[in-house]
Amino acid sequence: MKNDVLKSIAQKAKRRLIGRETPVSAKIKVISNEDEEFKSKVEFLLSQDGVITNPVHYLMDDKILKNMNEEAKERYLLTTLDKYNSLRQQLEHISSDNRFCM
């Protein structure tokens, strides 16, 4: 069920990006890049060797998601993905720098 919600949110966001749906505005609480809990979740995901089922849902807060309307959920999903990607790149960059600095 949770996968279906995330899938529908992503599909709606994609339709808006290609112009098939009108954009909506929604206010949400933005996750700070400095948020240690979020950072620890990303580090955990990156440290796993096996396949992680639904990593996006692992990063999102169910309590926040439950109280949002559809547009806010879409924005929250996209913001979470953006923050994940930027934090992942930062961590990988730091990791690669540490390997070459001896």
Long-range contacts (C-beta under 8 A, 24 or more apart in sequence): 2-54, 2-57, 3-54, 3-57, 5-73, 6-54, 6-56, 6-57, 6-77, 9-70, 9-73, 9-74, 9-77, 10-74, 10-77, 12-70, 12-74, 13-74, 13-77, 13-78, 16-74, 24-71, 25-71, 26-68, 26-69, 26-71, 26-72, 26-74, 26-75, 27-72, 28-64, 28-68, 28-72, 28-75, 28-76, 28-79, 29-64, 30-79, 31-79, 31-80, 31-83, 33-83, 33-86, 33-87, 38-83, 38-87, 39-87, 42-84, 42-87, 42-88, 42-91, 43-91, 46-88, 46-91, 46-92, 56-80, 56-81, 56-84, 59-84
